[in-house]
Amino acid sequence: MNEQKDTSEKDSRTQQPAETSKKRVHTPEPPQIKDPSRHPSRQEEQAGEKKERSGNH
């Protein structure tokens, strides 16, 4: 039983970074959005935050 719990926790941790990588590929300009000095459009950032919340749920 303990082993199963460990696997579940590891899966959750491995899924988090994997989703971040997918999001970066989903973004058309990941370097621009990542740059705080070069914010093309704040709406895009909000949309990304909403998507992140949906994935976390």
N, CA, C and O atoms as a Maestro MAE file, in Angstrom:
{
 s_m_m2io_version
 :::
 2.0.0
}

f_m_ct {
 s_m_title
 :::
 protein
 m_atom[228] {
  # First column is atom index #
  i_m_mmod_type
  r_m_x_coord
  r_m_y_coord
  r_m_z_coord
  i_m_residue_number
  s_m_chain_name
  s_m_pdb_residue_name
  s_m_pdb_atom_name
  i_m_atomic_number
  :::
  1 25 0.855 -1.208 0.000 1 A "MET " " N  " 7
  2 3 0.000 0.000 0.000 1 A "MET " " CA " 6
  3 2 0.892 1.261 0.000 1 A "MET " " C  " 6
  4 15 0.618 2.239 -0.696 1 A "MET " " O  " 8
  5 25 1.935 1.200 0.783 2 A "ASN " " N  " 7
  6 3 2.834 2.366 0.830 2 A "ASN " " CA " 6
  7 2 3.470 2.592 -0.532 2 A "ASN " " C  " 6
  8 15 3.641 3.729 -0.973 2 A "ASN " " O  " 8
  9 25 3.813 1.506 -1.184 3 A "GLU " " N  " 7
  10 3 4.483 1.659 -2.498 3 A "GLU " " CA " 6
  11 2 3.517 2.323 -3.494 3 A "GLU " " C  " 6
  12 15 3.921 3.169 -4.293 3 A "GLU " " O  " 8
  13 25 2.266 1.935 -3.436 4 A "GLN " " N  " 7
  14 3 1.314 2.517 -4.395 4 A "GLN " " CA " 6
  15 2 1.214 4.042 -4.163 4 A "GLN " " C  " 6
  16 15 1.152 4.821 -5.113 4 A "GLN " " O  " 8
  17 25 1.200 4.434 -2.913 5 A "LYS " " N  " 7
  18 3 1.071 5.865 -2.624 5 A "LYS " " CA " 6
  19 2 2.300 6.609 -3.194 5 A "LYS " " C  " 6
  20 15 2.172 7.697 -3.757 5 A "LYS " " O  " 8
  21 25 3.458 6.015 -3.039 6 A "ASP " " N  " 7
  22 3 4.688 6.665 -3.535 6 A "ASP " " CA " 6
  23 2 4.595 6.848 -5.056 6 A "ASP " " C  " 6
  24 15 4.968 7.891 -5.594 6 A "ASP " " O  " 8
  25 25 4.105 5.841 -5.712 7 A "THR " " N  " 7
  26 3 4.012 5.930 -7.187 7 A "THR " " CA " 6
  27 2 3.033 7.056 -7.566 7 A "THR " " C  " 6
  28 15 3.268 7.799 -8.518 7 A "THR " " O  " 8
  29 25 1.965 7.163 -6.828 8 A "SER " " N  " 7
  30 3 0.959 8.193 -7.162 8 A "SER " " CA " 6
  31 2 1.595 9.585 -6.993 8 A "SER " " C  " 6
  32 15 1.394 10.476 -7.818 8 A "SER " " O  " 8
  33 25 2.346 9.745 -5.933 9 A "GLU " " N  " 7
  34 3 2.969 11.063 -5.699 9 A "GLU " " CA " 6
  35 2 3.997 11.358 -6.798 9 A "GLU " " C  " 6
  36 15 4.081 12.477 -7.305 9 A "GLU " " O  " 8
  37 25 4.763 10.347 -7.147 10 A "LYS " " N  " 7
  38 3 5.793 10.546 -8.194 10 A "LYS " " CA " 6
  39 2 5.096 10.888 -9.523 10 A "LYS " " C  " 6
  40 15 5.572 11.740 -10.273 10 A "LYS " " O  " 8
  41 25 4.015 10.249 -9.798 11 A "ASP " " N  " 7
  42 3 3.304 10.504 -11.070 11 A "ASP " " CA " 6
  43 2 2.841 11.971 -11.098 11 A "ASP " " C  " 6
  44 15 2.960 12.653 -12.116 11 A "ASP " " O  " 8
  45 25 2.327 12.425 -9.990 12 A "SER " " N  " 7
  46 3 1.806 13.805 -9.934 12 A "SER " " CA " 6
  47 2 2.968 14.782 -10.154 12 A "SER " " C  " 6
  48 15 2.826 15.790 -10.845 12 A "SER " " O  " 8
  49 25 4.090 14.468 -9.566 13 A "ARG " " N  " 7
  50 3 5.248 15.391 -9.680 13 A "ARG " " CA " 6
  51 2 5.786 15.337 -11.126 13 A "ARG " " C  " 6
  52 15 6.200 16.355 -11.679 13 A "ARG " " O  " 8
  53 25 5.772 14.199 -11.692 14 A "THR " " N  " 7
  54 3 6.311 14.079 -13.070 14 A "THR " " CA " 6
  55 2 5.322 14.721 -14.058 14 A "THR " " C  " 6
  56 15 5.724 15.220 -15.110 14 A "THR " " O  " 8
  57 25 4.066 14.703 -13.720 15 A "GLN " " N  " 7
  58 3 3.077 15.252 -14.662 15 A "GLN " " CA " 6
  59 2 3.156 16.788 -14.667 15 A "GLN " " C  " 6
  60 15 2.926 17.419 -15.699 15 A "GLN " " O  " 8
  61 25 3.471 17.365 -13.550 16 A "GLN " " N  " 7
  62 3 3.506 18.841 -13.493 16 A "GLN " " CA " 6
  63 2 4.533 19.421 -14.477 16 A "GLN " " C  " 6
  64 15 4.175 20.272 -15.290 16 A "GLN " " O  " 8
  65 25 5.769 18.993 -14.424 17 A "PRO " " N  " 7
  66 3 6.776 19.543 -15.353 17 A "PRO " " CA " 6
  67 2 6.458 19.182 -16.801 17 A "PRO " " C  " 6
  68 15 6.713 19.965 -17.715 17 A "PRO " " O  " 8
  69 25 5.907 18.010 -16.996 18 A "ALA " " N  " 7
  70 3 5.581 17.584 -18.377 18 A "ALA " " CA " 6
  71 2 4.526 18.545 -18.945 18 A "ALA " " C  " 6
  72 15 4.601 18.936 -20.109 18 A "ALA " " O  " 8
  73 25 3.560 18.915 -18.129 19 A "GLU " " N  " 7
  74 3 2.514 19.822 -18.646 19 A "GLU " " CA " 6
  75 2 3.130 21.197 -18.962 19 A "GLU " " C  " 6
  76 15 2.753 21.845 -19.938 19 A "GLU " " O  " 8
  77 25 4.051 21.614 -18.149 20 A "THR " " N  " 7
  78 3 4.682 22.931 -18.400 20 A "THR " " CA " 6
  79 2 5.383 22.899 -19.755 20 A "THR " " C  " 6
  80 15 5.335 23.867 -20.514 20 A "THR " " O  " 8
  81 25 6.021 21.800 -20.040 21 A "SER " " N  " 7
  82 3 6.744 21.687 -21.330 21 A "SER " " CA " 6
  83 2 5.721 21.756 -22.474 21 A "SER " " C  " 6
  84 15 5.957 22.401 -23.495 21 A "SER " " O  " 8
  85 25 4.616 21.098 -22.286 22 A "LYS " " N  " 7
  86 3 3.588 21.096 -23.354 22 A "LYS " " CA " 6
  87 2 3.053 22.525 -23.529 22 A "LYS " " C  " 6
  88 15 2.811 22.968 -24.652 22 A "LYS " " O  " 8
  89 25 2.875 23.221 -22.441 23 A "LYS " " N  " 7
  90 3 2.338 24.583 -22.540 23 A "LYS " " CA " 6
  91 2 3.330 25.450 -23.341 23 A "LYS " " C  " 6
  92 15 2.924 26.260 -24.175 23 A "LYS " " O  " 8
  93 25 4.602 25.273 -23.080 24 A "ARG " " N  " 7
  94 3 5.618 26.098 -23.779 24 A "ARG " " CA " 6
  95 2 5.492 25.825 -25.284 24 A "ARG " " C  " 6
  96 15 5.600 26.745 -26.095 24 A "ARG " " O  " 8
  97 25 5.272 24.611 -25.637 25 A "VAL " " N  " 7
  98 3 5.168 24.283 -27.079 25 A "VAL " " CA " 6
  99 2 3.855 24.857 -27.627 25 A "VAL " " C  " 6
  100 15 3.765 25.240 -28.793 25 A "VAL " " O  " 8
  101 25 2.852 24.906 -26.763 26 A "HIS " " N  " 7
  102 3 1.541 25.420 -27.213 26 A "HIS " " CA " 6
  103 2 1.636 26.927 -27.493 26 A "HIS " " C  " 6
  104 15 0.980 27.450 -28.394 26 A "HIS " " O  " 8
  105 25 2.459 27.599 -26.708 27 A "THR " " N  " 7
  106 3 2.570 29.059 -26.891 27 A "THR " " CA " 6
  107 2 3.292 29.365 -28.203 27 A "THR " " C  " 6
  108 15 4.298 28.731 -28.520 27 A "THR " " O  " 8
  109 25 2.794 30.315 -28.950 28 A "PRO " " N  " 7
  110 3 3.429 30.667 -30.221 28 A "PRO " " CA " 6
  111 2 4.766 31.375 -29.966 28 A "PRO " " C  " 6
  112 15 5.742 31.130 -30.676 28 A "PRO " " O  " 8
  113 25 4.811 32.249 -28.957 29 A "GLU " " N  " 7
  114 3 6.070 32.954 -28.642 29 A "GLU " " CA " 6
  115 2 6.408 32.763 -27.172 29 A "GLU " " C  " 6
  116 15 6.136 33.647 -26.360 29 A "GLU " " O  " 8
  117 25 6.990 31.635 -26.818 30 A "PRO " " N  " 7
  118 3 7.312 31.363 -25.410 30 A "PRO " " CA " 6
  119 2 8.387 32.311 -24.872 30 A "PRO " " C  " 6
  120 15 8.311 32.713 -23.711 30 A "PRO " " O  " 8
  121 25 9.377 32.676 -25.677 31 A "PRO " " N  " 7
  122 3 10.426 33.565 -25.170 31 A "PRO " " CA " 6
  123 2 9.886 34.973 -24.902 31 A "PRO " " C  " 6
  124 15 10.305 35.639 -23.955 31 A "PRO " " O  " 8
  125 25 8.962 35.410 -25.740 32 A "GLN " " N  " 7
  126 3 8.423 36.770 -25.544 32 A "GLN " " CA " 6
  127 2 7.551 36.817 -24.290 32 A "GLN " " C  " 6
  128 15 7.637 37.758 -23.501 32 A "GLN " " O  " 8
  129 25 6.730 35.818 -24.118 33 A "ILE " " N  " 7
  130 3 5.824 35.822 -22.950 33 A "ILE " " CA " 6
  131 2 6.642 35.633 -21.673 33 A "ILE " " C  " 6
  132 15 6.279 36.133 -20.608 33 A "ILE " " O  " 8
  133 25 7.763 34.896 -21.800 34 A "LYS " " N  " 7
  134 3 8.585 34.647 -20.607 34 A "LYS " " CA " 6
  135 2 9.276 35.955 -20.186 34 A "LYS " " C  " 6
  136 15 9.501 36.186 -18.998 34 A "LYS " " O  " 8
  137 25 9.606 36.797 -21.154 35 A "ASP " " N  " 7
  138 3 10.301 38.058 -20.822 35 A "ASP " " CA " 6
  139 2 9.324 39.023 -20.149 35 A "ASP " " C  " 6
  140 15 8.322 39.402 -20.757 35 A "ASP " " O  " 8
  141 25 9.592 39.422 -18.924 36 A "PRO " " N  " 7
  142 3 8.687 40.352 -18.232 36 A "PRO " " CA " 6
  143 2 8.802 41.761 -18.829 36 A "PRO " " C  " 6
  144 15 7.865 42.556 -18.759 36 A "PRO " " O  " 8
  145 25 9.948 42.047 -19.408 37 A "SER " " N  " 7
  146 3 10.149 43.390 -19.995 37 A "SER " " CA " 6
  147 2 9.418 43.473 -21.338 37 A "SER " " C  " 6
  148 15 8.991 44.550 -21.755 37 A "SER " " O  " 8
  149 25 9.279 42.336 -22.003 38 A "ARG " " N  " 7
  150 3 8.643 42.361 -23.352 38 A "ARG " " CA " 6
  151 2 7.270 41.699 -23.253 38 A "ARG " " C  " 6
  152 15 7.106 40.555 -23.676 38 A "ARG " " O  " 8
  153 25 6.312 42.384 -22.717 39 A "HIS " " N  " 7
  154 3 4.964 41.774 -22.620 39 A "HIS " " CA " 6
  155 2 4.134 42.195 -23.831 39 A "HIS " " C  " 6
  156 15 3.660 43.330 -23.883 39 A "HIS " " O  " 8
  157 25 3.953 41.311 -24.797 40 A "PRO " " N  " 7
  158 3 3.201 41.651 -26.013 40 A "PRO " " CA " 6
  159 2 1.739 41.973 -25.682 40 A "PRO " " C  " 6
  160 15 1.188 42.965 -26.161 40 A "PRO " " O  " 8
  161 25 1.123 41.126 -24.861 41 A "SER " " N  " 7
  162 3 -0.296 41.397 -24.534 41 A "SER " " CA " 6
  163 2 -0.630 40.727 -23.208 41 A "SER " " C  " 6
  164 15 -0.396 39.533 -23.024 41 A "SER " " O  " 8
  165 25 -1.171 41.498 -22.306 42 A "ARG " " N  " 7
  166 3 -1.445 40.945 -20.950 42 A "ARG " " CA " 6
  167 2 -2.589 39.924 -21.083 42 A "ARG " " C  " 6
  168 15 -2.666 38.985 -20.289 42 A "ARG " " O  " 8
  169 25 -3.447 40.090 -22.041 43 A "GLN " " N  " 7
  170 3 -4.580 39.144 -22.153 43 A "GLN " " CA " 6
  171 2 -4.036 37.730 -22.372 43 A "GLN " " C  " 6
  172 15 -4.564 36.763 -21.822 43 A "GLN " " O  " 8
  173 25 -3.002 37.621 -23.162 44 A "GLU " " N  " 7
  174 3 -2.456 36.280 -23.451 44 A "GLU " " CA " 6
  175 2 -1.963 35.654 -22.141 44 A "GLU " " C  " 6
  176 15 -2.124 34.454 -21.913 44 A "GLU " " O  " 8
  177 25 -1.363 36.483 -21.290 45 A "GLU " " N  " 7
  178 3 -0.833 35.938 -20.029 45 A "GLU " " CA " 6
  179 2 -2.001 35.451 -19.168 45 A "GLU " " C  " 6
  180 15 -1.920 34.397 -18.537 45 A "GLU " " O  " 8
  181 25 -3.068 36.217 -19.148 46 A "GLN " " N  " 7
  182 3 -4.229 35.804 -18.335 46 A "GLN " " CA " 6
  183 2 -4.789 34.490 -18.871 46 A "GLN " " C  " 6
  184 15 -5.156 33.604 -18.099 46 A "GLN " " O  " 8
  185 25 -4.850 34.369 -20.176 47 A "ALA " " N  " 7
  186 3 -5.407 33.143 -20.777 47 A "ALA " " CA " 6
  187 2 -4.528 31.966 -20.360 47 A "ALA " " C  " 6
  188 15 -5.034 30.879 -20.082 47 A "ALA " " O  " 8
  189 25 -3.237 32.178 -20.318 48 A "GLY " " N  " 7
  190 3 -2.329 31.084 -19.934 48 A "GLY " " CA " 6
  191 2 -2.579 30.714 -18.476 48 A "GLY " " C  " 6
  192 15 -2.583 29.533 -18.129 48 A "GLY " " O  " 8
  193 25 -2.786 31.694 -17.636 49 A "GLU " " N  " 7
  194 3 -3.014 31.392 -16.217 49 A "GLU " " CA " 6
  195 2 -4.306 30.590 -16.065 49 A "GLU " " C  " 6
  196 15 -4.371 29.659 -15.262 49 A "GLU " " O  " 8
  197 25 -5.318 30.947 -16.827 50 A "LYS " " N  " 7
  198 3 -6.604 30.224 -16.742 50 A "LYS " " CA " 6
  199 2 -6.388 28.781 -17.186 50 A "LYS " " C  " 6
  200 15 -6.943 27.853 -16.597 50 A "LYS " " O  " 8
  201 25 -5.584 28.601 -18.218 51 A "LYS " " N  " 7
  202 3 -5.347 27.230 -18.725 51 A "LYS " " CA " 6
  203 2 -4.594 26.441 -17.652 51 A "LYS " " C  " 6
  204 15 -4.855 25.257 -17.439 51 A "LYS " " O  " 8
  205 25 -3.671 27.105 -16.991 52 A "GLU " " N  " 7
  206 3 -2.877 26.397 -15.978 52 A "GLU " " CA " 6
  207 2 -3.801 25.969 -14.838 52 A "GLU " " C  " 6
  208 15 -3.650 24.873 -14.299 52 A "GLU " " O  " 8
  209 25 -4.732 26.802 -14.476 53 A "ARG " " N  " 7
  210 3 -5.651 26.472 -13.371 53 A "ARG " " CA " 6
  211 2 -6.502 25.266 -13.805 53 A "ARG " " C  " 6
  212 15 -6.757 24.364 -13.008 53 A "ARG " " O  " 8
  213 25 -6.925 25.260 -15.035 54 A "SER " " N  " 7
  214 3 -7.776 24.147 -15.513 54 A "SER " " CA " 6
  215 2 -6.971 22.850 -15.461 54 A "SER " " C  " 6
  216 15 -7.494 21.808 -15.068 54 A "SER " " O  " 8
  217 25 -5.731 22.913 -15.846 55 A "GLY " " N  " 7
  218 3 -4.913 21.680 -15.874 55 A "GLY " " CA " 6
  219 2 -4.637 21.217 -14.452 55 A "GLY " " C  " 6
  220 15 -4.584 20.015 -14.190 55 A "GLY " " O  " 8
  221 25 -4.463 22.146 -13.544 56 A "ASN " " N  " 7
  222 3 -4.180 21.755 -12.152 56 A "ASN " " CA " 6
  223 2 -5.402 21.095 -11.535 56 A "ASN " " C  " 6
  224 15 -5.274 20.179 -10.723 56 A "ASN " " O  " 8
  225 25 -6.567 21.549 -11.912 57 A "HIS " " N  " 7
  226 3 -7.805 21.028 -11.312 57 A "HIS " " CA " 6
  227 2 -7.876 19.532 -11.497 57 A "HIS " " C  " 6
  228 15 -8.841 18.902 -11.063 57 A "HIS " " O  " 8
  :::
 }
 m_bond[227] {
  # First column is bond index #
  i_m_from
  i_m_to
  i_m_order
  :::
  1 1 2 1
  2 2 3 1
  3 3 4 2
  4 3 5 1
  5 5 6 1
  6 6 7 1
  7 7 8 2
  8 7 9 1
  9 9 10 1
  10 10 11 1
  11 11 12 2
  12 11 13 1
  13 13 14 1
  14 14 15 1
  15 15 16 2
  16 15 17 1
  17 17 18 1
  18 18 19 1
  19 19 20 2
  20 19 21 1
  21 21 22 1
  22 22 23 1
  23 23 24 2
  24 23 25 1
  25 25 26 1
  26 26 27 1
  27 27 28 2
  28 27 29 1
  29 29 30 1
  30 30 31 1
  31 31 32 2
  32 31 33 1
  33 33 34 1
  34 34 35 1
  35 35 36 2
  36 35 37 1
  37 37 38 1
  38 38 39 1
  39 39 40 2
  40 39 41 1
  41 41 42 1
  42 42 43 1
  43 43 44 2
  44 43 45 1
  45 45 46 1
  46 46 47 1
  47 47 48 2
  48 47 49 1
  49 49 50 1
  50 50 51 1
  51 51 52 2
  52 51 53 1
  53 53 54 1
  54 54 55 1
  55 55 56 2
  56 55 57 1
  57 57 58 1
  58 58 59 1
  59 59 60 2
  60 59 61 1
  61 61 62 1
  62 62 63 1
  63 63 64 2
  64 63 65 1
  65 65 66 1
  66 66 67 1
  67 67 68 2
  68 67 69 1
  69 69 70 1
  70 70 71 1
  71 71 72 2
  72 71 73 1
  73 73 74 1
  74 74 75 1
  75 75 76 2
  76 75 77 1
  77 77 78 1
  78 78 79 1
  79 79 80 2
  80 79 81 1
  81 81 82 1
  82 82 83 1
  83 83 84 2
  84 83 85 1
  85 85 86 1
  86 86 87 1
  87 87 88 2
  88 87 89 1
  89 89 90 1
  90 90 91 1
  91 91 92 2
  92 91 93 1
  93 93 94 1
  94 94 95 1
  95 95 96 2
  96 95 97 1
  97 97 98 1
  98 98 99 1
  99 99 100 2
  100 99 101 1
  101 101 102 1
  102 102 103 1
  103 103 104 2
  104 103 105 1
  105 105 106 1
  106 106 107 1
  107 107 108 2
  108 107 109 1
  109 109 110 1
  110 110 111 1
  111 111 112 2
  112 111 113 1
  113 113 114 1
  114 114 115 1
  115 115 116 2
  116 115 117 1
  117 117 118 1
  118 118 119 1
  119 119 120 2
  120 119 121 1
  121 121 122 1
  122 122 123 1
  123 123 124 2
  124 123 125 1
  125 125 126 1
  126 126 127 1
  127 127 128 2
  128 127 129 1
  129 129 130 1
  130 130 131 1
  131 131 132 2
  132 131 133 1
  133 133 134 1
  134 134 135 1
  135 135 136 2
  136 135 137 1
  137 137 138 1
  138 138 139 1
  139 139 140 2
  140 139 141 1
  141 141 142 1
  142 142 143 1
  143 143 144 2
  144 143 145 1
  145 145 146 1
  146 146 147 1
  147 147 148 2
  148 147 149 1
  149 149 150 1
  150 150 151 1
  151 151 152 2
  152 151 153 1
  153 153 154 1
  154 154 155 1
  155 155 156 2
  156 155 157 1
  157 157 158 1
  158 158 159 1
  159 159 160 2
  160 159 161 1
  161 161 162 1
  162 162 163 1
  163 163 164 2
  164 163 165 1
  165 165 166 1
  166 166 167 1
  167 167 168 2
  168 167 169 1
  169 169 170 1
  170 170 171 1
  171 171 172 2
  172 171 173 1
  173 173 174 1
  174 174 175 1
  175 175 176 2
  176 175 177 1
  177 177 178 1
  178 178 179 1
  179 179 180 2
  180 179 181 1
  181 181 182 1
  182 182 183 1
  183 183 184 2
  184 183 185 1
  185 185 186 1
  186 186 187 1
  187 187 188 2
  188 187 189 1
  189 189 190 1
  190 190 191 1
  191 191 192 2
  192 191 193 1
  193 193 194 1
  194 194 195 1
  195 195 196 2
  196 195 197 1
  197 197 198 1
  198 198 199 1
  199 199 200 2
  200 199 201 1
  201 201 202 1
  202 202 203 1
  203 203 204 2
  204 203 205 1
  205 205 206 1
  206 206 207 1
  207 207 208 2
  208 207 209 1
  209 209 210 1
  210 210 211 1
  211 211 212 2
  212 211 213 1
  213 213 214 1
  214 214 215 1
  215 215 216 2
  216 215 217 1
  217 217 218 1
  218 218 219 1
  219 219 220 2
  220 219 221 1
  221 221 222 1
  222 222 223 1
  223 223 224 2
  224 223 225 1
  225 225 226 1
  226 226 227 1
  227 227 228 2
  :::
 }
}
